[in-house]
Amino acid sequence: MCKPKMPTDFTVKELLSKLTENFKQVSFTVAERCKIFKMCQNNETLTEFALKLKQQADKCEFPNTFYEEALITAFVMNIDSTDIRTHLFQKTFKTFNECVECAKTLCAVLEAASKKNSDQDILKQGTNSEVNSISKKYKKKVHNTAKKQI
């Protein structure tokens, strides 16, 4: 670090500067690239996850020609929803933003469909209870009428 000179040939400030330079954290491109492909959505919104991926991609030094493709791959590979992932596998995207917007639209559609099914289940339960209630009242009436006739 000090060669060809000796450490005693430097001031404390110069030595600290050399030590800091020598031991500062080095970011390895390959390690940063591995991180982006291991990132998971972890209960974040699709928008939050996309932002997190973009921040990591900035550390990866991807070539410009591969940058968008890397983001799309990492996003599709690691989103929580297998339904959305399966749909995205069937599409081709030119940009990362296009991919994220498609995923957000699919998410909204799936949520709406889920809510609709849930609402229909509630209506069915309500209808079944009403039918059962009316049926019981009718049976009681018929039973009471039959008793009176006997």
Secondary structure, DSSP 8 states (H G I E B T S, - for coil): --TTS-GGGS-HHHHHHHHHHHHS----HHHHHHHHHH---TT--HHHHHHHHHHHHTTTT--HHHHHHHHHHHHHHH-S-HHHHHHHHT---SSHHHHHHHHHHHHHHHHHHHHHHHHHHHHHHHHHHHHHHHHHHHHHHHHHHHHHH-
